[in-house]
Amino acid sequence: MIVNRQRRVPVAVKPLEDFYERVRRELRFPAEGVTVRLISDAAMARLNRTFRNKRGPTDVLSFPSNGARPGQDTEYAGDIAISPETARRNARRFSRSLPVEMRILILHGMLHLAGFDHESDHGEMDRLERRLRRRLGID
């Protein structure tokens, strides 16, 4: 499920929900197992400060429901917060469209909920993400 809680950046939610559903099935998350919230830069900065002790907004944060990789019996994997404002800036910087950048962030956040951590896994998450981006058509 994708919930748009910000109003600064126009976002077409339905195509993102369709993409989210493809990723959900690919990663074998349960139906309704993840909520993606689109939030303002200000709200993202607060989350980033509270949970990562970092200043300013970031593009995506993931919050696993149980703090670990979900099992087969886990009904709710967790939440993902995305800032479309930051995503738009990054899309421009990487010469991508905002819809493509948002899809990349959904995939990235869901991989974190699946238990991957690019800061400590010696490139495993990055390799998987690149492979999934090709398979899902967001290269």
C-alpha positions in Angstrom: 0.0 0.0 0.0 1.2 3.5 -0.8 0.0 6.5 1.2 0.8 10.0 0.0 1.2 12.2 3.1 2.9 15.1 1.3 1.6 17.7 -1.1 4.7 19.5 -2.4 5.5 17.1 -5.2 2.8 15.8 -7.5 3.1 12.0 -7.5 1.1 9.5 -9.6 0.4 6.9 -7.0 -1.4 4.3 -9.0 1.6 3.4 -11.3 3.8 3.2 -8.1 1.3 0.9 -6.5 1.4 -1.4 -9.5 5.2 -1.4 -9.3 5.1 -2.0 -5.6 2.9 -5.0 -6.2 5.4 -6.5 -8.6 8.3 -6.0 -6.1 6.1 -7.4 -3.3 5.5 -10.6 -5.3 9.1 -10.8 -6.4 10.4 -10.6 -2.8 7.6 -12.8 -1.6 6.2 -10.4 1.0 2.7 -11.1 2.1 -0.2 -9.1 0.7 -0.5 -5.8 2.6 2.9 -6.7 4.2 4.5 -3.3 3.5 3.2 0.3 3.7 5.0 3.0 1.8 4.5 6.5 3.0 5.4 9.5 0.9 6.3 12.3 3.3 7.7 15.8 3.2 11.4 16.7 3.5 10.7 18.1 7.0 9.1 14.9 8.2 11.9 12.8 6.7 14.5 15.0 8.4 12.9 14.4 11.7 12.9 10.6 11.1 16.5 10.7 9.9 17.5 12.6 13.0 15.5 10.4 15.4 16.5 7.0 13.9 19.9 7.5 12.3 21.2 10.6 14.2 21.8 12.3 10.8 20.8 15.8 9.9 18.6 16.7 7.1 16.3 14.7 4.9 17.2 11.5 3.0 15.4 9.9 0.1 14.2 6.6 1.7 14.1 5.0 5.1 12.9 1.5 6.0 11.5 0.3 9.3 11.2 -3.5 9.7 8.3 -4.5 11.9 10.3 -6.9 13.9 13.8 -5.6 13.3 14.9 -8.6 11.3 14.3 -10.5 8.1 10.6 -11.5 7.8 9.8 -15.1 8.0 7.1 -17.0 6.1 4.7 -16.5 9.0 5.3 -12.8 9.3 2.2 -10.9 8.3 3.6 -7.4 8.3 7.2 -6.7 7.1 7.3 -3.0 7.9 7.1 0.5 6.7 9.0 2.6 4.1 9.2 6.4 4.2 10.1 8.2 0.9 10.6 11.9 0.4 9.4 12.9 -3.1 11.2 16.2 -2.6 14.6 14.6 -2.1 13.8 12.0 -4.7 13.1 14.7 -7.3 16.4 16.4 -6.5 18.2 13.0 -6.8 16.4 12.2 -10.1 17.6 15.5 -11.6 21.2 14.8 -10.3 21.2 11.3 -11.9 19.3 12.4 -15.1 16.3 10.2 -14.3 12.6 10.9 -14.3 10.9 11.2 -10.9 8.7 8.1 -11.5 11.9 6.0 -12.2 13.6 7.4 -9.1 10.5 6.6 -7.0 10.5 3.0 -8.3 14.2 2.6 -7.4 13.5 3.9 -3.9 10.5 1.5 -3.4 12.7 -1.4 -4.5 15.6 -0.3 -2.3 13.4 0.1 0.7 11.8 -3.3 0.2 15.2 -4.9 0.0 16.0 -3.4 3.3 12.8 -4.8 4.8 13.8 -8.2 3.3 16.9 -8.0 5.6 19.6 -6.7 3.2 22.0 -4.0 4.4 24.3 -2.4 1.8 26.4 -0.9 4.5 27.5 -4.3 5.8 26.9 -7.1 3.3 29.9 -6.7 1.0 27.9 -5.7 -2.1 25.2 -8.5 -1.9 22.3 -6.0 -1.7 23.7 -3.8 -4.5 24.1 -6.8 -6.8 20.6 -8.1 -6.1 19.2 -4.6 -6.6 20.9 -4.2 -9.9 19.6 -7.6 -11.0 16.1 -6.8 -9.9 16.2 -3.3 -11.5 17.0 -5.0 -14.9 14.2 -7.6 -14.4 11.7 -5.0 -13.4 12.6 -2.6 -16.2 14.0 0.3 -14.2 17.6 0.2 -15.3 
